[in-house]
Amino acid sequence: MERRHFITAAGGTAATGLLAGCLGDENGDGDDGTEPANGDDFPTDSLTWMIPWGEGGGTDTYARQMAPHMEEPLGQSIEIDNREGAGSMLGSEWLVQQDSDGYTFGTVNPPGWSFTWRAQEVDGWHPDDLEPIAHSGIFGYTLIVNDQYDIESFDELRDAYADGEISGFGYQGAGSDSHLTTLILQEEYGLEYDTAVPYDGGGPTMEAVISDEVAAGFATNTSAVAAEESGEASAVVNLMDIDLDDVFPGIDPITDYGDSLAWITEFYQVQVAPPDTPADVRETLSDAVRHACEHEDTQEWSEETGNIVEYGDMDDAADQYVGSVDEIEQQVDDVIGGFDEFQEMVEAED
């Protein structure tokens, strides 16, 4: 599947009707008896954009590109709040607990986000509890390698680990989607790394590879650009089906070595709000996301970096994650026999 760099404005913004916060709440009244902000006078103060990963990763990079252009139609500043940990679950759980007034929103990355929630058997909240705002792009995983090893393909990476020439492999969060992909690369693709090390997102993993704390590891295609710009590491393997040759010429596709991994390595940038955030407030935020996606600076950034920018409204955002837990359960069952098998693989690794 070849995905081209593009920007779309899909459909009108409307409440999905799928989530609890959208049902029977035409006036946007909260359950606590207060009268929350509405789309006519919202916002009147600064906003917080929660990113459940550390600085420098793909999700963080997208947010920092778009936030200044969202501020223009909103007329207020946006603060990026990085709350990394537990494969994005710590920040997501924090978001669920915030006020439903629209002043705090966040980004999640289904289907990997849905996988991690299910794998960690999180109690107390469900991905479907969060309210949809928009989606703003598609990105996914590559493998980056420290440049001192002169590795240019997956084949060479496998050989270097097998021969003991390199040590350490970094992935993004224990119990996360990249953890499963790490195990699949070992079990099904012959990547016999000696030690696998979890980090809190693409930024920390990239830094570990650049410093040679680990020889290779995961980076989103977004953060892999920064890795190459450092002059210390390069993206050598594309784990997605999305064509990255325009950005990383000659990058080795993992599909040359086995089945597609796109079901677990390609993600949406989906903006969500706490439960019960009114639809008209979310529509105001969604319009700001649209403005940022269509902004000339964002389009130039997309062309220069190969990062796919794509606007989708509230319905489109909901389509990416509502019901996604059931879908990812089926995928994991088809590929490795289910989440119990994943846990057994994790335990065997220890």
C-alpha positions, 0 to 999 in steps of 0.5 A: 500500500502506497500512501502519498503525502496529502491533506484532506478536509473530510466531511462536516464536524458533528457529534458521533452519537457513539460515546456516552458524553454525546448522548442526551446532552444537546445543551452541553450540560455536564453531569456535575450541575455546572454549566460548562463552556460552549462553542459560542464563547469558548475559549476565554483562557489558555489551553493544555494539549496533553501528549502521553509521550516524551519530547522529541517523539512523533506525537510530540513533533506533530503537536509542536508543529500544529499548536501555534497554528491552532492558537490563531483561530482559538485566540488563546495560547496552547501549552504542550504537556508531556506526560509519558509513561506506561506506553502512553497509558499514564497520560491517557489516564490523567486526561480521562480525569480532567475537567470536561470544559474543553481547556484540556485535550490530548492526542492518542495513537490508535491502534497501538494505543488500543493495543497497549490499553488491552495488553496492560489490562487497565482498570477504571477507564476505557478508550471509548470513554474519551470524546473525539475531536479530530485526527490530524495525521498518520505516522508509524515505526521505522528502525534506526541504527547508530551510524558507526556500525555502517548498517544499511538493511534489515539483513545487515542488522540481523547479521550484526546481532547474530555475530555479536557485533552490536548490542542492545535494542530499544523499543517504546514502552513495556507492554506496548505495541512496539514491545509486541513488534519487538517480540515478533521481529525476534520470533518471526523475522530472525532479529536475535538482539541480545537485550531489549530495553524499553523507553518512554517514547520515540524521543528517548529511544532515539537519544539512546540510539544516538548515544549508542546506549543501544545500537538500534531501536524503534523511531517513528518516521517523524522522529527518525528525521531528527535522528538523521539530522543529528548525523549520528543515526539513520533510519534503515528499515521501514516497518510500515506499508507507507512508502518512505522513499521520498524521505529516506531513499532506499530504506529497506521495507520489512515486507521484503522479509515477511508479512506486513506489520502495518496493523501494529506499526501504523497509527493515527494522530487522534485528538480527544477530550475528557468524558462529557466534553460538549460537542460544540466545544469539541467542534471549536477545537476540531475547526482549529485542528483543520486550520492547522492542518491546512496552514501553509507552514504545515503543508510545507513541513509535510512536504519537507519531512514526509510526515503525512498531515490529514484532517478528519472531523469528529466522526472520522476521529471516532472511527479510528478508536471507538471499538478499536479494542475489539478490532485489535484483539482479533488482530492479535488473535490472528497473528500470535494466538491472543493476548495470553500468548503475548503475555507468555512471550513477555514472561519468556523474555524475562 
